[in-house]
């Protein structure tokens, strides 16, 4: 996995972790505020990150298929 793809994967994973944490009721108000702020900042780029990740997966599948012919 290339560095950008690895970083994108980490961003997507972090966003999912924050989403899960925020949906739990086990956070104190300070932790909730901190995670909410971080989640909000990732929301600005998460769609592009997911699209890039999907593009990379499809590109790799294409090259794999084309190399078999």
N, C-alpha and C positions, 0 to 999 in steps of 0.2 A: 504494500500500500504506500503510495507516495505521501509526502509530508502534507500537502494541502488536503488530500482525501482523509488522512488520519486526523487532521485538525477538524475537518468538517464532521467526521464521525464523533469526535469528542464533544463538539458543540451540540449535536443532536442528542447525544447521550446525557449531557449535562441538563439540557432543556427538559428531557423526560424525567430525570431525577428530581429536578425542581418542581415539576408539575405534580409528581407523586407526593413529594414532601408537603407541598402547599395544600393538597387535598386531604392530608391527614390532620387530625385535630390535636396532635401532640406537640405543636410548636408554641413556644411562648411568643409574646407580641414582638419582641426585639428580633428574634429569629425569623418570624413570619415577615416582618418588614424588610429585612435584609434579603431573604430569598425572593420575596415578591419583586423587589427592585431588580435583582439579577435576572429573574424570569422575564420581567418586562423588557429589559435591555436585549435579551436573547430573542424575544418575540419579533423584534425588528428585522432579524436576519434568518430566522428559522426556516421560513418557506424557501428562501434562496438556497440555504444549506441542504434542505431535503431534495430540492430539484437538482442540485449539483451532484449529490450522492446518487440519485436515481440515474442521472446521465452517465456517470462513471460506471455504474453497474451495467447499464445497457451497452455502453461502448465496449466494455470488457467482454460481454457475451458475444457481441458482434465480431470482435477480433478472434475470439475463440472459435466461433463457427466458421469464420472465413479462413482460418488457418487449417481447418480440417478438409478444405477443398483444394 
